[in-house]
Amino acid sequence: MPPLQRCTWRGMAGDALYEAYHDTEWGVPEYDSRALWEKLVLDGFQAGLSWITILRKRDAFRAAFDGFDPEKVAAYTDADRARLMADPGIVRSNAKIDAAIGSARAYLAMREAGEDFSEFCWGFVGGKPLQNRWDAGEVPAQTPLAVEVSKALKARGFKFVGPVIVYAWMQATGLVNDHLTCCFRHDQVKPKDA
């Protein structure tokens, strides 16, 4: 049996963790508000780094950030910031840590205003993934839609949500299906209730 054809991410071939993430999680539509927020925060931590770095540290991030419970993260104090900056298991950046705390507060502000984070996110794509048909080398780093989503997130107080980060997050959470057409996952990724 020939090997499965996957997206052509640099460094993925032969890395069991990376391949498992690609095969079972990346691009799968995520509708849970808290999980969407967690992934947005992690994509913010990725800025300037490779995704595999974040993926390898994800469990440590989850432990350090109280399971990405927005209510707990929003209440973090200077002592919590110091604890996070001392944690070698995560990416230690004051700006990114502050952005995560601020994003938790923005998430809660949306909820308190009656705006569900999942409905907000999925509203940009009509409630189901945009189905792209890319070949290797065609996938953009950002799109006009990512620019629009980025602006909307920034207007609500989120940080580290530039269009490139937002597009990577949209791909990861299945808002867009950006598995390459040659990838075995392209035609398998389906929206909820499909």
C-alpha positions as CSV (number, residue, x, y, z in Angstrom):
1,M,0.0,0.0,0.0
2,P,1.5,3.4,-0.9
3,P,2.1,5.9,1.8
4,L,-0.6,8.5,2.5
5,Q,-0.2,11.8,0.7
6,R,-0.3,14.7,3.1
7,C,0.0,18.4,2.9
8,T,3.7,19.4,2.3
9,W,4.5,21.2,5.5
10,R,8.2,21.6,6.1
11,G,9.4,19.2,8.8
12,M,6.3,17.2,9.1
13,A,7.4,14.1,7.1
14,G,8.4,11.4,9.6
15,D,7.5,13.4,12.7
16,A,4.8,11.3,14.4
17,L,3.4,14.2,16.5
18,Y,3.2,16.5,13.6
19,E,1.7,13.9,11.3
20,A,-0.9,12.9,14.0
21,Y,-1.8,16.6,14.4
22,H,-2.2,17.0,10.7
23,D,-4.2,13.8,10.3
24,T,-6.6,14.2,13.2
25,E,-6.9,17.8,14.3
26,W,-5.7,20.4,11.8
27,G,-8.5,21.7,9.6
28,V,-11.2,19.8,11.6
29,P,-14.1,22.3,12.2
30,E,-14.0,23.4,15.8
31,Y,-17.3,24.9,17.1
32,D,-16.5,25.1,20.9
33,S,-15.9,28.7,21.9
34,R,-13.3,27.9,24.5
35,A,-11.3,25.6,22.2
36,L,-11.4,28.2,19.4
37,W,-10.1,30.8,21.9
38,E,-7.3,28.5,23.1
39,K,-6.2,27.8,19.5
40,L,-6.2,31.6,18.8
41,V,-4.0,32.2,21.8
42,L,-1.6,29.4,20.8
43,D,-1.4,30.8,17.3
44,G,-0.4,34.1,18.8
45,F,2.4,32.4,20.7
46,Q,3.6,30.9,17.4
47,A,4.4,34.4,16.0
48,G,8.0,34.2,14.8
49,L,8.3,30.5,15.6
50,S,7.3,27.2,13.9
51,W,4.1,25.5,14.7
52,I,5.9,22.3,15.8
53,T,7.5,24.3,18.6
54,I,4.1,25.3,20.0
55,L,2.7,21.8,19.3
56,R,5.5,20.2,21.4
57,K,4.8,22.7,24.2
58,R,1.0,22.6,24.0
59,D,0.5,20.4,27.1
60,A,2.9,22.6,29.1
61,F,0.9,25.7,27.9
62,R,-2.4,24.0,29.0
63,A,-0.9,23.3,32.4
64,A,0.6,26.8,32.8
65,F,-2.6,28.6,31.6
66,D,-5.1,26.6,33.8
67,G,-6.4,24.6,30.9
68,F,-7.1,27.8,29.0
69,D,-10.1,28.6,31.2
70,P,-10.8,32.2,30.1
71,E,-12.2,33.2,33.5
72,K,-9.0,32.0,35.3
73,V,-6.7,33.5,32.7
74,A,-8.5,36.9,32.8
75,A,-7.9,37.1,36.5
76,Y,-4.2,36.6,36.3
77,T,-2.1,39.0,38.4
78,D,1.5,40.2,38.2
79,A,2.4,37.1,40.2
80,D,0.9,34.9,37.5
81,R,2.8,36.8,34.8
82,A,6.0,36.2,36.8
83,R,5.2,32.5,37.1
84,L,4.6,32.2,33.4
85,M,7.8,34.1,32.5
86,A,9.7,31.6,34.7
87,D,8.1,28.5,33.1
88,P,10.6,26.9,30.7
89,G,7.8,24.7,29.3
90,I,6.2,27.5,27.4
91,V,7.2,30.4,25.2
92,R,8.3,33.1,27.6
93,S,7.4,36.5,26.1
94,N,5.9,39.3,28.2
95,A,4.0,40.7,25.2
96,K,2.5,37.3,24.3
97,I,1.6,36.5,27.9
98,D,0.0,39.9,28.3
99,A,-1.9,39.3,25.0
100,A,-3.2,36.0,26.2
101,I,-4.5,37.6,29.4
102,G,-6.0,40.5,27.5
103,S,-7.6,38.1,25.0
104,A,-9.2,36.2,27.9
105,R,-10.7,39.5,29.1
106,A,-11.9,40.3,25.6
107,Y,-13.4,36.9,25.3
108,L,-15.3,37.4,28.5
109,A,-16.4,40.9,27.5
110,M,-17.9,39.5,24.3
111,R,-19.7,36.8,26.3
112,E,-21.0,39.4,28.8
113,A,-22.3,41.5,25.9
114,G,-24.2,38.4,24.6
115,E,-21.8,37.7,21.8
116,D,-20.9,34.0,21.6
117,F,-17.3,33.6,20.4
118,S,-18.0,30.5,18.2
119,E,-21.0,32.2,16.5
120,F,-18.8,35.3,16.0
121,C,-16.0,33.3,14.4
122,W,-18.2,31.0,12.2
123,G,-20.3,34.0,11.2
124,F,-17.5,35.1,8.9
125,V,-17.8,31.9,6.8
126,G,-21.5,31.4,6.9
127,G,-21.3,28.7,9.6
128,K,-19.4,26.1,7.5
129,P,-15.8,25.8,6.3
130,L,-14.8,27.5,3.1
131,Q,-13.6,24.8,0.8
132,N,-10.3,25.8,-0.9
133,R,-8.6,23.8,-3.6
134,W,-4.9,24.6,-3.3
135,D,-2.0,22.8,-4.9
136,A,1.5,22.9,-3.3
137,G,2.9,26.4,-3.3
138,E,-0.5,28.1,-3.8
139,V,-1.7,28.5,-0.2
140,P,-1.5,32.2,0.8
141,A,-0.2,33.4,4.1
142,Q,-3.3,35.6,4.5
143,T,-6.5,36.4,2.7
144,P,-8.8,39.4,2.6
145,L,-11.1,37.5,4.9
146,A,-8.3,37.0,7.4
147,V,-7.7,40.8,7.3
148,E,-11.4,41.3,8.0
149,V,-11.4,38.8,10.9
150,S,-8.2,40.3,12.3
151,K,-9.7,43.8,12.3
152,A,-12.8,42.5,14.1
153,L,-10.8,40.7,16.7
154,K,-8.6,43.8,17.3
155,A,-11.7,46.0,17.7
156,R,-12.8,43.7,20.5
157,G,-9.5,44.0,22.3
158,F,-7.6,40.9,21.1
159,K,-3.8,41.1,20.6
160,F,-1.4,39.1,18.4
161,V,-4.2,38.6,15.9
162,G,-2.7,40.0,12.7
163,P,-4.0,38.6,9.4
164,V,-1.2,36.0,9.1
165,I,-1.8,34.6,12.6
166,V,-5.6,34.7,12.0
167,Y,-5.3,32.8,8.8
168,A,-3.2,30.1,10.4
169,W,-5.8,29.9,13.1
170,M,-8.7,29.8,10.5
171,Q,-6.9,26.9,8.8
172,A,-6.2,25.0,12.1
173,T,-9.8,25.3,13.3
174,G,-11.4,24.4,10.1
175,L,-13.0,27.7,9.3
176,V,-11.2,27.1,5.9
177,N,-10.3,23.7,4.5
178,D,-6.7,24.3,3.3
179,H,-5.6,20.7,3.0
180,L,-4.0,20.5,-0.4
181,T,-6.0,18.8,-3.1
182,C,-3.4,16.0,-3.2
183,C,-3.8,15.4,0.6
184,F,-5.9,12.5,1.8
185,R,-7.6,14.7,4.3
186,H,-8.9,17.3,1.8
187,D,-12.1,15.5,1.0
188,Q,-12.5,14.0,4.5
189,V,-12.8,17.2,6.5
190,K,-16.5,17.9,6.9
191,P,-18.5,20.6,8.8
192,K,-20.7,19.7,11.7
193,D,-24.0,18.0,10.6
194,A,-22.6,17.4,7.1
